[in-house]
């Protein structure tokens, strides 16, 4: 068995979260994926994952090794793409869905350069905060923020991300700093609401268990970009993703609270329907986005809108 096969299998298992899901992507059985992971751990002399009936969890060494392996896979894919693109060009039509704000900021700005490399490929985007049915509505792929649980889809992590409660220093100076999630009842919480009805609770984790806290505020909308600006203006506090506010956090224009209760992961992921062979147009676009997102300082850069 080649080292590349072991490494690729390890990355797939970690990204998919189970032997079964990784095996579907690879086109082999879960037993084979398990054997590949065992062979890798034996060769390295360390345990990379804890196995239990509840699932797979990376060890500390596994987390560190995964980052290196993901970069290696990206380098391999980039090398393949650079050669393959000289012999043939991508053609056809790539149809992509993404959340509205994220799509405008972190998908659309990279689309023109990608298409310039593949001029025979047409691109179509639908930027919406509603979750679309990829198969029924004819999408090749989507960008999703957060966990993907549909077994009919393959999810590839593009970049780690968390959701945090944040506000301006001036807001917290005037209204106090919440110390526990229940303190949010005394704050103006700016809510994201697709339906326009009652605000849903904000979910936190305490002692390893998720729980929801009902919040209230005088402003709500279904546009994440508008919520971002409301928080920036100090009109209240928001529950935002770190991809959206990393620049402001670094500058001290926004600060986070209740970090010890935050959900552990709300990652940026590329999602596509389960299929035996992944179309090159999808794989190349995913790799292109992932390479951009891993550029040093990318998330602290200027917003494009």
PyMOL commands that set and color helices and strands:
alter all, ss='L'
color gray80, all
select helices_A, chain A and resi 3-16+19-26+30-44+60-87+100-106+108-117+134-137+169-175+181-186+224-232+242-251+259-261+280-293+298-300
alter helices_A, ss='H'
color red, helices_A
select strands_A, chain A and resi 49-52+55-58+92-98+121-127+141-145+153-159+163-167+189-192+202-206+209-213+220-221+237-241+255-257+268-273
alter strands_A, ss='S'
color yellow, strands_A
deselect
rebuild
show_as cartoon
